[in-house]
Amino acid sequence: MSKICFLSGLEIPPGKASKEHYIPISRAPHFITSNPENIFPAHRVINHIKQNFLPCEWEDKKWNLTYHALHNWNLKQADQYFVARTLQNWETYIINPCQYCLLHCGKTR
């Protein structure tokens, strides 16, 4: 069964999946970060690019961080292709960062 990367909106190739903690483990109490509603599938490279940013922070920085990774990281060719496709897909794949945020910060986008 194929999985869709929560961060990119693309199908994750076999062997490339990781668990995305939408609210990073380092940024919130355990009862939030361990909640199953906070965990999504993600491509491991895109998840690594996201680092420990909160949803709103990630939405503000994802383009620059992903371009930087594509052009400056020593990625395998298949991962470079996925990252490039992610940038293309973001033209139409839009997430409201607060929609899945368990922190209920009150921000709206």
Chimera marker file (.cmm) of the C-alpha trace (Angstrom):
<marker_set name="trace">
<marker id="1" x="0.000" y="0.000" z="0.000" r="1" g="1" b="0" radius="0.5"/>
<marker id="2" x="1.445" y="3.362" z="-0.981" r="1" g="1" b="0" radius="0.5"/>
<marker id="3" x="1.671" y="6.274" z="1.413" r="1" g="1" b="0" radius="0.5"/>
<marker id="4" x="1.347" y="9.941" z="0.609" r="1" g="1" b="0" radius="0.5"/>
<marker id="5" x="3.908" y="12.288" z="2.113" r="1" g="1" b="0" radius="0.5"/>
<marker id="6" x="2.058" y="14.717" z="4.357" r="1" g="1" b="0" radius="0.5"/>
<marker id="7" x="4.646" y="17.436" z="3.739" r="1" g="1" b="0" radius="0.5"/>
<marker id="8" x="4.933" y="17.181" z="-0.044" r="1" g="1" b="0" radius="0.5"/>
<marker id="9" x="1.632" y="15.641" z="-1.134" r="1" g="1" b="0" radius="0.5"/>
<marker id="10" x="3.485" y="13.056" z="-3.243" r="1" g="1" b="0" radius="0.5"/>
<marker id="11" x="3.566" y="9.278" z="-3.081" r="1" g="1" b="0" radius="0.5"/>
<marker id="12" x="6.494" y="8.075" z="-0.990" r="1" g="1" b="0" radius="0.5"/>
<marker id="13" x="8.766" y="5.604" z="-2.810" r="1" g="1" b="0" radius="0.5"/>
<marker id="14" x="9.365" y="2.240" z="-1.095" r="1" g="1" b="0" radius="0.5"/>
<marker id="15" x="11.941" y="2.447" z="1.692" r="1" g="1" b="0" radius="0.5"/>
<marker id="16" x="11.815" y="6.245" z="1.930" r="1" g="1" b="0" radius="0.5"/>
<marker id="17" x="9.049" y="6.720" z="4.519" r="1" g="1" b="0" radius="0.5"/>
<marker id="18" x="9.463" y="8.189" z="7.982" r="1" g="1" b="0" radius="0.5"/>
<marker id="19" x="7.164" y="9.384" z="10.745" r="1" g="1" b="0" radius="0.5"/>
<marker id="20" x="6.506" y="13.108" z="10.679" r="1" g="1" b="0" radius="0.5"/>
<marker id="21" x="5.643" y="14.604" z="14.048" r="1" g="1" b="0" radius="0.5"/>
<marker id="22" x="3.747" y="17.666" z="12.858" r="1" g="1" b="0" radius="0.5"/>
<marker id="23" x="4.352" y="19.274" z="16.240" r="1" g="1" b="0" radius="0.5"/>
<marker id="24" x="8.007" y="18.295" z="16.781" r="1" g="1" b="0" radius="0.5"/>
<marker id="25" x="8.925" y="16.164" z="19.775" r="1" g="1" b="0" radius="0.5"/>
<marker id="26" x="11.322" y="18.860" z="20.978" r="1" g="1" b="0" radius="0.5"/>
<marker id="27" x="8.695" y="21.616" z="20.876" r="1" g="1" b="0" radius="0.5"/>
<marker id="28" x="5.699" y="20.355" z="22.859" r="1" g="1" b="0" radius="0.5"/>
<marker id="29" x="4.643" y="18.137" z="25.760" r="1" g="1" b="0" radius="0.5"/>
<marker id="30" x="4.698" y="14.378" z="25.231" r="1" g="1" b="0" radius="0.5"/>
<marker id="31" x="0.900" y="14.074" z="25.352" r="1" g="1" b="0" radius="0.5"/>
<marker id="32" x="0.748" y="16.226" z="22.214" r="1" g="1" b="0" radius="0.5"/>
<marker id="33" x="3.720" y="14.842" z="20.294" r="1" g="1" b="0" radius="0.5"/>
<marker id="34" x="2.775" y="11.219" z="20.957" r="1" g="1" b="0" radius="0.5"/>
<marker id="35" x="-0.861" y="11.738" z="19.961" r="1" g="1" b="0" radius="0.5"/>
<marker id="36" x="-1.618" y="9.658" z="16.827" r="1" g="1" b="0" radius="0.5"/>
<marker id="37" x="-3.275" y="12.743" z="15.306" r="1" g="1" b="0" radius="0.5"/>
<marker id="38" x="0.155" y="14.420" z="15.362" r="1" g="1" b="0" radius="0.5"/>
<marker id="39" x="1.952" y="11.682" z="13.403" r="1" g="1" b="0" radius="0.5"/>
<marker id="40" x="1.862" y="11.525" z="9.605" r="1" g="1" b="0" radius="0.5"/>
<marker id="41" x="3.859" y="9.686" z="6.926" r="1" g="1" b="0" radius="0.5"/>
<marker id="42" x="6.555" y="11.735" z="5.219" r="1" g="1" b="0" radius="0.5"/>
<marker id="43" x="9.447" y="11.244" z="2.827" r="1" g="1" b="0" radius="0.5"/>
<marker id="44" x="12.547" y="10.977" z="5.006" r="1" g="1" b="0" radius="0.5"/>
<marker id="45" x="14.466" y="13.737" z="3.173" r="1" g="1" b="0" radius="0.5"/>
<marker id="46" x="11.593" y="16.232" z="3.264" r="1" g="1" b="0" radius="0.5"/>
<marker id="47" x="11.061" y="15.357" z="6.928" r="1" g="1" b="0" radius="0.5"/>
<marker id="48" x="14.762" y="15.997" z="7.579" r="1" g="1" b="0" radius="0.5"/>
<marker id="49" x="14.522" y="19.359" z="5.798" r="1" g="1" b="0" radius="0.5"/>
<marker id="50" x="11.586" y="20.317" z="8.047" r="1" g="1" b="0" radius="0.5"/>
<marker id="51" x="13.738" y="19.757" z="11.130" r="1" g="1" b="0" radius="0.5"/>
<marker id="52" x="11.932" y="20.724" z="14.329" r="1" g="1" b="0" radius="0.5"/>
<marker id="53" x="9.940" y="23.669" z="13.016" r="1" g="1" b="0" radius="0.5"/>
<marker id="54" x="6.387" y="24.211" z="14.199" r="1" g="1" b="0" radius="0.5"/>
<marker id="55" x="3.738" y="24.092" z="11.443" r="1" g="1" b="0" radius="0.5"/>
<marker id="56" x="3.529" y="27.865" z="10.933" r="1" g="1" b="0" radius="0.5"/>
<marker id="57" x="7.325" y="28.196" z="10.981" r="1" g="1" b="0" radius="0.5"/>
<marker id="58" x="7.665" y="25.403" z="8.404" r="1" g="1" b="0" radius="0.5"/>
<marker id="59" x="5.129" y="26.996" z="6.072" r="1" g="1" b="0" radius="0.5"/>
<marker id="60" x="7.085" y="30.260" z="6.195" r="1" g="1" b="0" radius="0.5"/>
<marker id="61" x="10.494" y="28.600" z="5.570" r="1" g="1" b="0" radius="0.5"/>
<marker id="62" x="9.816" y="25.462" z="3.539" r="1" g="1" b="0" radius="0.5"/>
<marker id="63" x="10.557" y="26.950" z="0.109" r="1" g="1" b="0" radius="0.5"/>
<marker id="64" x="13.962" y="28.385" z="1.059" r="1" g="1" b="0" radius="0.5"/>
<marker id="65" x="15.009" y="25.360" z="3.107" r="1" g="1" b="0" radius="0.5"/>
<marker id="66" x="13.998" y="22.933" z="0.377" r="1" g="1" b="0" radius="0.5"/>
<marker id="67" x="15.748" y="24.888" z="-2.402" r="1" g="1" b="0" radius="0.5"/>
<marker id="68" x="18.837" y="25.011" z="-0.207" r="1" g="1" b="0" radius="0.5"/>
<marker id="69" x="18.733" y="21.248" z="0.368" r="1" g="1" b="0" radius="0.5"/>
<marker id="70" x="18.220" y="20.547" z="-3.326" r="1" g="1" b="0" radius="0.5"/>
<marker id="71" x="21.206" y="22.639" z="-4.381" r="1" g="1" b="0" radius="0.5"/>
<marker id="72" x="23.589" y="22.210" z="-1.449" r="1" g="1" b="0" radius="0.5"/>
<marker id="73" x="23.028" y="18.812" z="0.125" r="1" g="1" b="0" radius="0.5"/>
<marker id="74" x="24.726" y="15.741" z="-1.286" r="1" g="1" b="0" radius="0.5"/>
<marker id="75" x="21.460" y="13.932" z="-2.102" r="1" g="1" b="0" radius="0.5"/>
<marker id="76" x="21.160" y="10.706" z="-4.041" r="1" g="1" b="0" radius="0.5"/>
<marker id="77" x="19.680" y="11.195" z="-7.496" r="1" g="1" b="0" radius="0.5"/>
<marker id="78" x="16.325" y="9.639" z="-6.539" r="1" g="1" b="0" radius="0.5"/>
<marker id="79" x="16.084" y="11.958" z="-3.520" r="1" g="1" b="0" radius="0.5"/>
<marker id="80" x="17.024" y="14.995" z="-5.649" r="1" g="1" b="0" radius="0.5"/>
<marker id="81" x="14.225" y="14.059" z="-8.028" r="1" g="1" b="0" radius="0.5"/>
<marker id="82" x="11.723" y="13.745" z="-5.169" r="1" g="1" b="0" radius="0.5"/>
<marker id="83" x="12.752" y="17.094" z="-3.668" r="1" g="1" b="0" radius="0.5"/>
<marker id="84" x="12.457" y="18.805" z="-7.069" r="1" g="1" b="0" radius="0.5"/>
<marker id="85" x="9.015" y="17.247" z="-7.575" r="1" g="1" b="0" radius="0.5"/>
<marker id="86" x="8.033" y="18.446" z="-4.096" r="1" g="1" b="0" radius="0.5"/>
<marker id="87" x="8.838" y="22.036" z="-5.040" r="1" g="1" b="0" radius="0.5"/>
<marker id="88" x="6.744" y="21.675" z="-8.194" r="1" g="1" b="0" radius="0.5"/>
<marker id="89" x="3.873" y="20.102" z="-6.292" r="1" g="1" b="0" radius="0.5"/>
<marker id="90" x="3.774" y="22.896" z="-3.728" r="1" g="1" b="0" radius="0.5"/>
<marker id="91" x="2.483" y="25.163" z="-6.472" r="1" g="1" b="0" radius="0.5"/>
<marker id="92" x="-0.873" y="23.387" z="-6.051" r="1" g="1" b="0" radius="0.5"/>
<marker id="93" x="-0.592" y="21.322" z="-2.831" r="1" g="1" b="0" radius="0.5"/>
<marker id="94" x="-1.508" y="23.745" z="-0.081" r="1" g="1" b="0" radius="0.5"/>
<marker id="95" x="-1.911" y="22.935" z="3.603" r="1" g="1" b="0" radius="0.5"/>
<marker id="96" x="-3.373" y="25.243" z="6.195" r="1" g="1" b="0" radius="0.5"/>
<marker id="97" x="-0.600" y="24.756" z="8.792" r="1" g="1" b="0" radius="0.5"/>
<marker id="98" x="-3.018" y="25.292" z="11.664" r="1" g="1" b="0" radius="0.5"/>
<marker id="99" x="-5.553" y="22.737" z="10.424" r="1" g="1" b="0" radius="0.5"/>
<marker id="100" x="-3.629" y="19.784" z="11.893" r="1" g="1" b="0" radius="0.5"/>
<marker id="101" x="-1.846" y="21.651" z="14.678" r="1" g="1" b="0" radius="0.5"/>
<marker id="102" x="-2.643" y="20.272" z="18.116" r="1" g="1" b="0" radius="0.5"/>
<marker id="103" x="-1.284" y="23.375" z="19.853" r="1" g="1" b="0" radius="0.5"/>
<marker id="104" x="-4.367" y="25.442" z="18.982" r="1" g="1" b="0" radius="0.5"/>
<marker id="105" x="-2.313" y="28.597" z="18.733" r="1" g="1" b="0" radius="0.5"/>
<marker id="106" x="-5.226" y="30.557" z="17.330" r="1" g="1" b="0" radius="0.5"/>
<marker id="107" x="-3.461" y="31.599" z="14.139" r="1" g="1" b="0" radius="0.5"/>
<marker id="108" x="-5.342" y="31.444" z="10.878" r="1" g="1" b="0" radius="0.5"/>
<marker id="109" x="-3.942" y="31.344" z="7.407" r="1" g="1" b="0" radius="0.5"/>
<link id1="1" id2="2" r="1" g="1" b="0" radius="0.2"/>
<link id1="2" id2="3" r="1" g="1" b="0" radius="0.2"/>
<link id1="3" id2="4" r="1" g="1" b="0" radius="0.2"/>
<link id1="4" id2="5" r="1" g="1" b="0" radius="0.2"/>
<link id1="5" id2="6" r="1" g="1" b="0" radius="0.2"/>
<link id1="6" id2="7" r="1" g="1" b="0" radius="0.2"/>
<link id1="7" id2="8" r="1" g="1" b="0" radius="0.2"/>
<link id1="8" id2="9" r="1" g="1" b="0" radius="0.2"/>
<link id1="9" id2="10" r="1" g="1" b="0" radius="0.2"/>
<link id1="10" id2="11" r="1" g="1" b="0" radius="0.2"/>
<link id1="11" id2="12" r="1" g="1" b="0" radius="0.2"/>
<link id1="12" id2="13" r="1" g="1" b="0" radius="0.2"/>
<link id1="13" id2="14" r="1" g="1" b="0" radius="0.2"/>
<link id1="14" id2="15" r="1" g="1" b="0" radius="0.2"/>
<link id1="15" id2="16" r="1" g="1" b="0" radius="0.2"/>
<link id1="16" id2="17" r="1" g="1" b="0" radius="0.2"/>
<link id1="17" id2="18" r="1" g="1" b="0" radius="0.2"/>
<link id1="18" id2="19" r="1" g="1" b="0" radius="0.2"/>
<link id1="19" id2="20" r="1" g="1" b="0" radius="0.2"/>
<link id1="20" id2="21" r="1" g="1" b="0" radius="0.2"/>
<link id1="21" id2="22" r="1" g="1" b="0" radius="0.2"/>
<link id1="22" id2="23" r="1" g="1" b="0" radius="0.2"/>
<link id1="23" id2="24" r="1" g="1" b="0" radius="0.2"/>
<link id1="24" id2="25" r="1" g="1" b="0" radius="0.2"/>
<link id1="25" id2="26" r="1" g="1" b="0" radius="0.2"/>
<link id1="26" id2="27" r="1" g="1" b="0" radius="0.2"/>
<link id1="27" id2="28" r="1" g="1" b="0" radius="0.2"/>
<link id1="28" id2="29" r="1" g="1" b="0" radius="0.2"/>
<link id1="29" id2="30" r="1" g="1" b="0" radius="0.2"/>
<link id1="30" id2="31" r="1" g="1" b="0" radius="0.2"/>
<link id1="31" id2="32" r="1" g="1" b="0" radius="0.2"/>
<link id1="32" id2="33" r="1" g="1" b="0" radius="0.2"/>
<link id1="33" id2="34" r="1" g="1" b="0" radius="0.2"/>
<link id1="34" id2="35" r="1" g="1" b="0" radius="0.2"/>
<link id1="35" id2="36" r="1" g="1" b="0" radius="0.2"/>
<link id1="36" id2="37" r="1" g="1" b="0" radius="0.2"/>
<link id1="37" id2="38" r="1" g="1" b="0" radius="0.2"/>
<link id1="38" id2="39" r="1" g="1" b="0" radius="0.2"/>
<link id1="39" id2="40" r="1" g="1" b="0" radius="0.2"/>
<link id1="40" id2="41" r="1" g="1" b="0" radius="0.2"/>
<link id1="41" id2="42" r="1" g="1" b="0" radius="0.2"/>
<link id1="42" id2="43" r="1" g="1" b="0" radius="0.2"/>
<link id1="43" id2="44" r="1" g="1" b="0" radius="0.2"/>
<link id1="44" id2="45" r="1" g="1" b="0" radius="0.2"/>
<link id1="45" id2="46" r="1" g="1" b="0" radius="0.2"/>
<link id1="46" id2="47" r="1" g="1" b="0" radius="0.2"/>
<link id1="47" id2="48" r="1" g="1" b="0" radius="0.2"/>
<link id1="48" id2="49" r="1" g="1" b="0" radius="0.2"/>
<link id1="49" id2="50" r="1" g="1" b="0" radius="0.2"/>
<link id1="50" id2="51" r="1" g="1" b="0" radius="0.2"/>
<link id1="51" id2="52" r="1" g="1" b="0" radius="0.2"/>
<link id1="52" id2="53" r="1" g="1" b="0" radius="0.2"/>
<link id1="53" id2="54" r="1" g="1" b="0" radius="0.2"/>
<link id1="54" id2="55" r="1" g="1" b="0" radius="0.2"/>
<link id1="55" id2="56" r="1" g="1" b="0" radius="0.2"/>
<link id1="56" id2="57" r="1" g="1" b="0" radius="0.2"/>
<link id1="57" id2="58" r="1" g="1" b="0" radius="0.2"/>
<link id1="58" id2="59" r="1" g="1" b="0" radius="0.2"/>
<link id1="59" id2="60" r="1" g="1" b="0" radius="0.2"/>
<link id1="60" id2="61" r="1" g="1" b="0" radius="0.2"/>
<link id1="61" id2="62" r="1" g="1" b="0" radius="0.2"/>
<link id1="62" id2="63" r="1" g="1" b="0" radius="0.2"/>
<link id1="63" id2="64" r="1" g="1" b="0" radius="0.2"/>
<link id1="64" id2="65" r="1" g="1" b="0" radius="0.2"/>
<link id1="65" id2="66" r="1" g="1" b="0" radius="0.2"/>
<link id1="66" id2="67" r="1" g="1" b="0" radius="0.2"/>
<link id1="67" id2="68" r="1" g="1" b="0" radius="0.2"/>
<link id1="68" id2="69" r="1" g="1" b="0" radius="0.2"/>
<link id1="69" id2="70" r="1" g="1" b="0" radius="0.2"/>
<link id1="70" id2="71" r="1" g="1" b="0" radius="0.2"/>
<link id1="71" id2="72" r="1" g="1" b="0" radius="0.2"/>
<link id1="72" id2="73" r="1" g="1" b="0" radius="0.2"/>
<link id1="73" id2="74" r="1" g="1" b="0" radius="0.2"/>
<link id1="74" id2="75" r="1" g="1" b="0" radius="0.2"/>
<link id1="75" id2="76" r="1" g="1" b="0" radius="0.2"/>
<link id1="76" id2="77" r="1" g="1" b="0" radius="0.2"/>
<link id1="77" id2="78" r="1" g="1" b="0" radius="0.2"/>
<link id1="78" id2="79" r="1" g="1" b="0" radius="0.2"/>
<link id1="79" id2="80" r="1" g="1" b="0" radius="0.2"/>
<link id1="80" id2="81" r="1" g="1" b="0" radius="0.2"/>
<link id1="81" id2="82" r="1" g="1" b="0" radius="0.2"/>
<link id1="82" id2="83" r="1" g="1" b="0" radius="0.2"/>
<link id1="83" id2="84" r="1" g="1" b="0" radius="0.2"/>
<link id1="84" id2="85" r="1" g="1" b="0" radius="0.2"/>
<link id1="85" id2="86" r="1" g="1" b="0" radius="0.2"/>
<link id1="86" id2="87" r="1" g="1" b="0" radius="0.2"/>
<link id1="87" id2="88" r="1" g="1" b="0" radius="0.2"/>
<link id1="88" id2="89" r="1" g="1" b="0" radius="0.2"/>
<link id1="89" id2="90" r="1" g="1" b="0" radius="0.2"/>
<link id1="90" id2="91" r="1" g="1" b="0" radius="0.2"/>
<link id1="91" id2="92" r="1" g="1" b="0" radius="0.2"/>
<link id1="92" id2="93" r="1" g="1" b="0" radius="0.2"/>
<link id1="93" id2="94" r="1" g="1" b="0" radius="0.2"/>
<link id1="94" id2="95" r="1" g="1" b="0" radius="0.2"/>
<link id1="95" id2="96" r="1" g="1" b="0" radius="0.2"/>
<link id1="96" id2="97" r="1" g="1" b="0" radius="0.2"/>
<link id1="97" id2="98" r="1" g="1" b="0" radius="0.2"/>
<link id1="98" id2="99" r="1" g="1" b="0" radius="0.2"/>
<link id1="99" id2="100" r="1" g="1" b="0" radius="0.2"/>
<link id1="100" id2="101" r="1" g="1" b="0" radius="0.2"/>
<link id1="101" id2="102" r="1" g="1" b="0" radius="0.2"/>
<link id1="102" id2="103" r="1" g="1" b="0" radius="0.2"/>
<link id1="103" id2="104" r="1" g="1" b="0" radius="0.2"/>
<link id1="104" id2="105" r="1" g="1" b="0" radius="0.2"/>
<link id1="105" id2="106" r="1" g="1" b="0" radius="0.2"/>
<link id1="106" id2="107" r="1" g="1" b="0" radius="0.2"/>
<link id1="107" id2="108" r="1" g="1" b="0" radius="0.2"/>
<link id1="108" id2="109" r="1" g="1" b="0" radius="0.2"/>
</marker_set>
